[in-house]
Each structure stands twice: as C-alpha cells, then as structure tokens.
C-alpha cells in the first residue's frame, strides 16, 4: 500500500507541530498539507520549520478544502467548532478523520457520530497506548470493586490548556461509569468548593491542576475503607499522543464508515 497522505489541522499548535514531526519520522506516512485557523500568525509559514525540522515545502494554509482531494486522512487536534466543520468536509471527501480535540459537548459528540455514518472517524480523548490500556483497567476495577470504593480522577496539565477536566480524565470517568453500569453525566462531581456536604455515594469526582509544562498526568483513585488503589499514567512528551494518532490513522485506512475509538485500534473493545 502506498504511503498514507495526511493533513494536519491546527498545525501551528503544540500537538500540530508534534504531529508534523511524527509524520516525518514514521515510515508509511507523508505530510500532504497543513492548516490552521484563519488569521493565525502561522499562516504562510513552512510546517516543517514550525515543527523544528527545517523547511519541508508544506506551507500552512487557512483553507483545507483544496487539500482534501490529494489526501487520505486528516489529523485533528483543534477546537470543537473547527472539528465539527472538518467532520463534515472529511465525510464528503471520504477521508479518514482522526479526532483528538477535547472540550467537545454532548451535542458536538452527537454531530460527530452522525458524520461517522458516512466516514471513517477515530475519536479519542487520548491517543497514548498506555492511557487506553489503563482505560480498560479502570473499567474492570470499577466493575469489580463496586460502590464500596469512591472513584476520584485527578489530572494535571500545562498552564496553557484551555479546558477542564481533560479529555483523558473524562475518558477514565466514562470507563469507571461503564464498569459500574451508570451514566457519568448524572454521577460526576466537579469543582468542589466551600461547604459541599458529604460526598455523594456512587459519584465520580474530578479535580484539575494546571501549571508549568506538564504534558499530561492522570490518577484514577479507588478509595475504600482503610485502603486505596491508584492507577496512574504520566506522559512526558506529546510524541506519545502523536504516535498513537498515526497508528489510528493507518489502522482506519480502508475500514467501513463508523465512529471508532483507540480501544478498537488496539483490539481492547469489549
């Protein structure tokens, strides 16, 4: 099979630059285009130069449409509004769409699922293989321990991150909720402050820390009577997410339309 031609959306961002770097280092993938938001300071810049690779001849543009006919997939770590627009465009063009955007609402997710009826989409709150293995463990532990153990998810990220809880924290929360057979939306507790009263039995708590250059750290805590279990993942470089996203893109090539996750990619889906 020929090299997979990939467009990077959000090419000027931290993950976008990392993805450009990862594509250059990976066999079987080539950078077919790079885009960023209209008005961005990186428009017109060389994508390779932005990624610290030196010039690669791929200029960052503001319009993805002209690039779609010469690509096989799009890597999207942007913002919700951009992701929704890109989902429609990639569905029409028949491209693989890898979505790592966080901060998506329930309504956003429904629209992406609709696009998944016409396109191959791989969406995850985190593309690290370690995180996705841990997600499977969280579900199993939550199912085994039941409500005798309180579940708390603690995450820390760099001081530029704009959404909380992180997509990965929500991924772990959903896994714990699935293990217990409950709906996370009606059982989550966030942003405790002041006189909150006692903890609600069966709830799943979230806490977010921001500071420095932390790429991503997550703790899933199961706290019971006189004992505590912690499942921990620490990412020290965004490259772990980029490599996972590229693995997902290559796995998705040639698949039937559908909305997939990294659990599908890794063969961990129940």
Phi, psi and omega in degrees: 000142181292164178303142179280124182270118189240138172259138175254118175268140186075037188296340180271350181279176181300311181289324179300314179295322179294321178296319178300318178296317182294320179298318181297331184267354188252133174288142176090005180220142177226151179277115182261348181178162180214133181225158174214176184296141176307135181090352179297147180293345183269354179300130181092350178277159177279128184296322179295320179296318178299326182276000179082019183260348193091167185296135177241002177084359178262111183270135180288125179246179180252348184240116183279337188307313182294345184270340191296324183292340182250028182222160177252339183199165180226133178256122193233100172239076187239234178231159186309314182299318179293319181298319179296318179295319180292325179299320179292318181293316181291326178297317179294325184273349180075030180266152168291134180238112178260118186249117175244009179297137177248171181084013180287140178273171177300322179292321175302315181298323178295319180293322178293320177298323177296317178297328180293348176284342183243352186218164175267112181239131170245116184237134178207149174286346180199130182260007174292134178294325178296318179297319182288328172295319179294325177303316179297322178293319180301316180299315181295316181295316180299320179294319183289317186279327180069194188284359175292342179245128175283143180249126176231136179244119180248130178227149175225136178221172179301163187282004177258353183293136190255355180233153178206144353296163179295159177300326179290319177300318178293325176301314179292322177297317178296322180295317179296319179296319179296321178298327181267353180072036180235169179264120182300322184303329182257004182230014181260147176236126183227150172059048178297137180200140178075207182277095187267347186080178182293156179295138179284129179299135177085358180278162177240117185266152179230140174222139184235133176241146179226134178174148173061219184242026184301122181288327179163125176222131183225136175236125172252116188251127173250107186252116180244191178289112174070012175205156181216136176247133178236129172252125191232139171227133177233124176257130181255351180208137180296347181300333179295327178286320181295316179298321178294321179296321178292321176299319179296318181298315181291324176296322186284339184300124179086359178284163173290150177307143179168165175259110184249167177232176177293338175296325175294315182300319184269359180073029183254000182293137178299000000 
